Amino acid sequence: MRSPEASAAGEALLRRLRRLVARAATVRGSDRKQLLALLDDFETTRRGLLRECAEIEGEMRQATVRTTAIGAYLRNAQAGRGKRHN
């Protein structure tokens, strides 16, 4: 399970992305310095979001493995009980 700090970091990145999109709508195409700064901010935010996605994907993979293991354990336990009663 993700920690509250990790969830807060992901939410902060999404808020930052929304602010950047709003800022991008106001930038004029002729303002080269602002465009370069905006591109840099977008790239930094994108990398952070990709890192968060990779972390969540890893946690989902781990949860899938645990679910499979629990299912196998349950089937084995049920099979063992059935053999004792026969």
N, C-alpha and C positions, 0 to 999 in steps of 0.2 A: 504494500500500500504506500502511496506517495505521501511524503510528509507535508504538513501544512505550508512549510516554507517553500517546497518545490512547487506546489500548486500556486502559491502566491507569486512566485517568480514567473510561471507561465502566464498567469493573468496579467502581470505587469508588462510582459512582452506583447501580449495582444493589445493592451491599452496603448502601448507605445506605437504599435503598428497603426492603430486607428488615428492617433495624433499625426503620424507621418503622412498618412493618406490625406488627411485634412490639410496639412501644410503643403503637400504637393499640389493640391487644387488651387492654392493661392500664388504659387511661384510662377513668375513670368519666364518664358523660354529664353529671354535674353539675359537673364541673371545667372551667369555661368557659375559664380562662386556658390550661390545658394543651391544650385542644381547639384554641384559636386558634393557639397555637404549633405544634401538630402540623399543622394545615391549611397554615400558612405553610411549614413544612418540606417537606410533600408537594408544594406548588406549586413551590417552588424546585427540588426534585429532578425533578419532572415537566418543567420547562423545560429543565433540563440534559440529561435523556434525549431530549427532542425535538430539541435541538441536535445531540446525538450521532447520532440517527437521520438527521437531514438531512445530516450530513456523510457518513455511510456511504452514503446514497442517492446523493449526488453522486459518490462514488468508484465506486459500482456503475455509474452512468450513464457515467462516463468509461471504465471497463473495457469496457463494451458497445460504445462508439464505437471504442475501440482494436481490439477483436476484429473488428468489422465491417471496419475499415480493413485489418487484416492479412489477412482473408479475401479482400477485393477485390484486394489486392496479389498474393496467392497465385494467384488465378484469372487475373489478368492475366499473371503470369509464366508460368503453365502454358500459357495460350493463345499467348503469344509463342513459346514453345519449340515448340509443335506446328506453328506456321506455318513455322518455319525448316526443319523436317524434311520438309515436304511439297514 
